């Protein structure tokens, strides 16, 4: 069984920083693309950034230049360093991973971690 778990959310003032982590565990053969998504109150889930197994990175929209996605393949872990946070970054942040395990290649989601940017 494969699990994907986020951590590192919290309350931060505008201009502050947070680092999110996403750890995959269980019966894992390979992890392909991993990504961070977010869902603000009253809005749909949107892509923030993705990173492939060979570390090709893509950022979407307003996070460019402020957020940095990375991963440690040896630890099956992905990170999101968020700097210069703005109130509009407030959202639940979700980890997504495409993982090959004994049951095949499947997409997994974490339960989400709340990020609140407020003074």
C-alpha positions in Angstrom: 0.0 0.0 0.0 1.3 3.4 -0.9 0.8 6.6 1.1 1.5 10.2 0.3 1.6 12.6 3.3 2.2 16.4 3.4 3.5 18.4 6.3 4.8 21.9 7.0 1.8 24.1 6.7 0.8 26.8 9.1 0.1 30.4 9.7 2.6 33.0 8.4 2.6 36.7 8.0 2.8 38.3 4.5 6.3 38.3 3.2 7.2 35.2 5.3 8.3 31.8 4.3 7.2 28.2 4.8 8.6 24.9 3.6 6.2 22.1 2.7 7.2 18.4 2.5 5.6 15.5 0.8 6.7 12.0 1.8 5.7 8.9 -0.2 6.0 5.5 1.6 5.0 1.9 1.1 5.4 -0.5 -1.7 7.1 1.8 -4.2 9.1 0.8 -7.2 9.4 4.2 -8.9 8.0 7.7 -8.5 7.5 9.5 -11.8 6.2 13.1 -11.8 5.4 14.8 -8.5 3.5 18.0 -8.0 2.0 20.5 -5.7 -1.6 21.7 -6.1 -3.6 24.1 -4.0 -7.2 24.9 -3.4 -8.2 28.3 -2.0 -11.5 28.8 -0.2 -14.4 28.8 -2.7 -12.1 28.0 -5.7 -11.1 24.9 -7.6 -7.8 23.0 -7.2 -5.0 24.5 -9.2 -1.5 23.3 -10.2 1.4 25.1 -8.5 4.4 23.2 -9.7 5.7 19.9 -10.9 9.0 18.0 -10.9 9.8 14.9 -12.8 12.1 12.0 -11.7 15.0 13.6 -13.6 14.3 16.9 -12.0 12.6 18.8 -14.9 10.6 21.5 -13.2 7.5 23.6 -14.2 6.0 26.4 -12.3 2.6 27.9 -12.9 1.4 31.5 -12.7 2.1 33.8 -9.8 4.4 31.5 -7.8 7.3 31.9 -10.3 10.3 33.5 -8.6 8.8 33.0 -5.1 8.3 29.2 -4.8 11.0 26.5 -5.3 10.1 22.9 -5.8 12.6 20.1 -5.2 12.8 16.4 -4.5 15.0 13.9 -2.9 14.6 10.6 -4.9 16.5 8.6 -2.3 14.0 9.6 0.4 10.9 9.6 -1.9 10.2 13.1 -0.7 9.3 16.3 -2.4 9.5 19.9 -1.0 8.1 23.3 -1.7 10.0 26.3 -0.4 7.6 29.2 -0.4 9.1 32.7 0.0 7.5 36.2 -0.1 4.2 34.7 0.8 1.1 36.7 0.0 -2.5 36.5 1.4 -3.6 35.1 -2.0 -1.4 32.1 -1.4 -3.7 31.0 1.4 -5.0 27.6 0.5 -4.9 23.9 1.2 -1.8 22.5 -0.5 -1.9 19.0 -1.9 0.8 16.7 -2.9 0.3 14.5 -6.0 2.5 11.7 -7.2 2.5 9.2 -10.0 3.9 6.0 -8.5 4.7 2.6 -9.8 4.0 -0.1 -7.2 3.0 -3.8 -7.2 -0.5 -2.8 -8.2 0.8 -0.8 -11.2 1.2 2.8 -12.1 -1.3 5.0 -10.2 -1.8 8.6 -9.2 -1.8 9.3 -5.4 -3.0 12.4 -3.5 -2.1 13.5 0.0 -4.7 14.7 2.5 -3.5 18.3 2.2 -1.9 20.8 4.5 -3.3 24.3 5.3 -1.3 27.4 4.5 -2.7 30.7 5.8 -1.0 34.0 5.0 -2.3 36.7 7.2 -1.2 39.5 9.5 
